[in-house]
Amino acid sequence: MKKYLQLANLTFQDYFVYRLNFYLWRFRSFITFLTLLFFWLAIYGNQESFLGYQKSQMITYVVGVAFLRTIIFGTRSTDLAPQIRSGSLIKLLLKPIKVFKYFFTQDIVDKLLNFLFAGFEIGLVLFILNFSLYFPQNITTYFFFFVLVSLAIVLLFFISMTLSIISFWTEEIWAARFLFMVIFMEFLAGTYFPLDILPSWLTKIIYLTPSPYLIFFPMKIWLEQLSAEEILKAILICFIWLLFFWWLSFFLWKKGSRSYSAYGD
Amino acid sequence: MATKLRLVKIWWRFVLLSTQDQFLTGWAAILFIIGKVVRFCFFFIFLFVVLSATKNLAGYNREQVIFFFLVFNLIDIIVQCFFRGVYHFRYNVVKGEYDFDLGKPWPAWFRPIFGYTDPLDFITLIPLWSYFIWFVFSRHLFTGVGDLVLFLLLLGNSIILGFAFHLLACSICLLTTEIDHLIWVYRDLTSMAKFPTDIYQKFIQFFLTFTIPVVILFTVPAKALLGLLSWPWIVLAFIISGFSWWGSMKFWRHALRKYSSASS
């Protein structure tokens, strides 16, 4: 445990060595948040309700997405793929450290830092523009929200690890990540809009994928728009996807690392 | 003239090389194309669903908002297609590869900017242009030949602006080598023009016109083709573009003078 705490400390310091990159990254997240916020404000105009969402609920959704994006989609496990290709993974394999735990520790630091910065940026916008947000009335809502977000963090980690591990067998490491993580995962997670504004036949298909359990369903829980049965179903499906990707990532890792010869630069 | 022709020939050689490179792993190229098309379709469906319900966004109807979205995609993909080399520039600087370029008989900015033309973007441009033309005529958005000529001129103006920003990013890269996210900041800022920029508050519109001129890049050409552009905006667009070109060239020369081969 001590060595992972030390790793967390080093990761934290690392962020402040390359400060400009970190600030630019935050600035990017902030722009995405602003774009979405102003888009929805323009859509609402003077209306109070649109497509089943009150204005305050939609603003809460956009703010929630900005936070959840930061803590769920922010991951350092993407670094594994170039390490496999360049051969530098060998440095990690020779250390008395578990590769999965190594990247998960880095992930946690990444998420904590980004969460703090996002809190400040978004808080500032909300303070200036003086929006009212929706807060759950029921205490159990916070509990289920926390459970699903925690599962989503771990699920995203194993999906991302799976995509990185594919680098054991291919030279091209960015294409699959671009398609599955940047396009499918983010979009179908509901990062731009609540998925239930789409036609119901389309949402039924999307609900079968792991994506909506990362952002959309946690936000639906927060907005108290799901029944107890629907919440439990969402948690169960997320958990099943988590188990699947946990198994797949470890299975691929074992196969890949066994035949790995660490050739590279 | 002969020098320019020689540069075009060199650029064409770069195009062939980058095409070979891109199709070296065929399945990856296919995944990228699928990704670009799917992203476009997702946004299109989203806009269509939302605008079908609201009918209006900042005074524009559904067809006009989709038109802005199409123009955004056209210009964005053209700029990405030509200037994709910028994404490789940091690696070349850090590894010392860029030093070899400096002795070659072409301008020092030529390879960083034009060294990698993305064939996948070009492939996606063909159906996009076709759909765009069909959309403009089928939805009766074509307002006259004069507006079309102005649109094409402003499209060229946007490419010059895109060049200026990419050169600025390369200059900063020469000075700091620590600039992975700068070009992505540009991408995120420009993505604000996916929708008509009139939806943003006045101070944001001012920022998007005079700092990173996203409004000039995307919104102005789109408004020109819709016949909604006033003469002061046309003049302003060309002035900002000319100033950006001049400023980025000046800054590039400054950065190059400070460059001291930062390779590892």
Chai-1 contact restraints between the chains, C-beta under 6 A:
chainA,res_idxA,chainB,res_idxB,connection_type,confidence,min_distance_angstrom,max_distance_angstrom,comment,restraint_id
A,L20,B,E178,contact,1.0,0.0,6.0,A-B,restraint_1
A,N21,B,D180,contact,1.0,0.0,6.0,A-B,restraint_2
A,N21,B,H181,contact,1.0,0.0,6.0,A-B,restraint_3
A,L24,B,H181,contact,1.0,0.0,6.0,A-B,restraint_4
A,L24,B,V185,contact,1.0,0.0,6.0,A-B,restraint_5
A,W25,B,H181,contact,1.0,0.0,6.0,A-B,restraint_6
A,F27,B,V185,contact,1.0,0.0,6.0,A-B,restraint_7
A,R28,B,W184,contact,1.0,0.0,6.0,A-B,restraint_8
A,R28,B,V185,contact,1.0,0.0,6.0,A-B,restraint_9
A,R28,B,D188,contact,1.0,0.0,6.0,A-B,restraint_10
A,I31,B,D188,contact,1.0,0.0,6.0,A-B,restraint_11
A,I31,B,L189,contact,1.0,0.0,6.0,A-B,restraint_12
A,T35,B,M192,contact,1.0,0.0,6.0,A-B,restraint_13
A,F38,B,I199,contact,1.0,0.0,6.0,A-B,restraint_14
A,F38,B,Y200,contact,1.0,0.0,6.0,A-B,restraint_15
A,F39,B,F195,contact,1.0,0.0,6.0,A-B,restraint_16
A,A42,B,L57,contact,1.0,0.0,6.0,A-B,restraint_17
A,A42,B,A58,contact,1.0,0.0,6.0,A-B,restraint_18
A,A42,B,I199,contact,1.0,0.0,6.0,A-B,restraint_19
A,I43,B,T54,contact,1.0,0.0,6.0,A-B,restraint_20
A,L51,B,A53,contact,1.0,0.0,6.0,A-B,restraint_21
A,E172,B,T25,contact,1.0,0.0,6.0,A-B,restraint_22
A,E172,B,A28,contact,1.0,0.0,6.0,A-B,restraint_23
A,A175,B,A28,contact,1.0,0.0,6.0,A-B,restraint_24
A,A175,B,L31,contact,1.0,0.0,6.0,A-B,restraint_25
A,A175,B,F32,contact,1.0,0.0,6.0,A-B,restraint_26
A,F178,B,G35,contact,1.0,0.0,6.0,A-B,restraint_27
A,L179,B,L31,contact,1.0,0.0,6.0,A-B,restraint_28
A,L179,B,G35,contact,1.0,0.0,6.0,A-B,restraint_29
A,I183,B,G35,contact,1.0,0.0,6.0,A-B,restraint_30
A,I183,B,V38,contact,1.0,0.0,6.0,A-B,restraint_31
A,I183,B,R39,contact,1.0,0.0,6.0,A-B,restraint_32
A,F187,B,F42,contact,1.0,0.0,6.0,A-B,restraint_33
A,F193,B,F46,contact,1.0,0.0,6.0,A-B,restraint_34
A,L198,B,V49,contact,1.0,0.0,6.0,A-B,restraint_35
